[in-house]
Amino acid sequence: MYNKKNIVIAVIVVLVIIVVGFLIYKGNQNKGYSIVYLTTREVYIGKLATFPDFQLKDSYILQVIKDEKDPTKNNFQLQPTKEALWSPQVLHLVKDNVVFYGPLMSDSSIAKTLAGQPK
């Protein structure tokens, strides 16, 4: 019924699928932080995974606040989402609402601030 050639081809196909799945999984294990800008003008920073959907773990909201001393100036504040009332473990983002995303440079001021945060 099944000859050796068909069995070998099936085994090779299964192995290729497993290797591709593993590579996709490892590619989503980004160790650094990424920034995500949404159509709602909200900016999130966190550890981003893009497969099977957009997910942010260990996330923060970048908020713009007015300077108390000079109301014409703005300051920025990182608010951990775990301190929000809704306190999610993981943010699942709708791909259509993402304007852009990308990894933070390790020498950026946000990355330095996050590196100094207690774990």
N, C-alpha and C positions, 0 to 999 in steps of 0.2 A: 504494500500500500504506500507507505511513505519511504522514499528512498533516502539514502544518506545525504545526498546533495540538498534536498529540501530541508532536512533537519538542521544541517550546518547553516544554511541561509537564514532560517528562523532564529537560531541561536545568535547569529551575528546581528540581526536586526534588533533583537531584544537587548543585546549588550550595547549597541549604539544608542538606543533609546535611554537606557539607564545612564550612560555616560553624559549624554546631552542634558538630561534632567539634573544630574549632579552638578554639571557646570553652571546651569542656570541658577540652581540653589546657591552655590558658592558665590556667584556673581552678585547675588542679592544680600550677601552677608557683609555689607559695607560697614567697616569699623568706624568711619568718620561721620561727621554731621553733614547734612545737606539742607539747603534752603528751598522752600516751596512757596511760590507766589500764586495766589488764587484769584479768580475773576471777581471775587468779593473784596479785593484789595487787602485781604488778610495775608500775613506772612508768618509761616511756620518754619521752625528749625527743628530737626530731629534726625534720627537714624532711619533713612529711607530705604524701603524695599519696593520694587516696581512689579514684582511677579508674585502671585497671580493678579494682584491689584496694587494700587498705590497705598502704602502703609507707612505711617510714621510712628516710631517708638521713641521713648525718652524725649518727648517733644516739648517745645517751647513756643509761645506766641510772642512775636516781636511787636511791641506796642510803642506808639508815638505819644509822648506826653509833653505838655507845655512846661517850659522852664519856669519855676516859681519866681525867680529873680527878674527874668526878662521874658515877658509873655510873647515877644516876637520870635523867640527861639524855641526849637523843639529838642527834646531829649529822647533817647530810646531806652526801652526797658524790656528785658527778657522775663516773661512770666511762664513758669512751668505749668503745663496743662494738668499735671497731677494735683496742683493747688486750686484748679478751677472747680466750680460747683459740680460740674458734670464729670470731672476727673476720669478720663478714659485711660485704659492701659495702652491701647493702640488706636491711632486715628486712621480710619479708612477713608481715603480721599477719592472723589469722583474724578476720573481722568479728564473729562470734558471741562471741569472747573479749574484745572491746573493751567496757568498761563506759562510758567517756566519753572524749572527746578535744576539744581546742580549742587555739586559738592562744595563745601566751604574750604577755603584754603587754610592750612594749618596755622598760618601767621596772621589771619584776619582777627580783628578785635573781638568778634563774636566767638570764634573758635578759642581764643585765649581766655575769654570769660568763662566759657563752658568747661575748659580744661581745669579751671580753678574751683569749679563747683564740687562740693562733697558728693560722693556717690551714695 
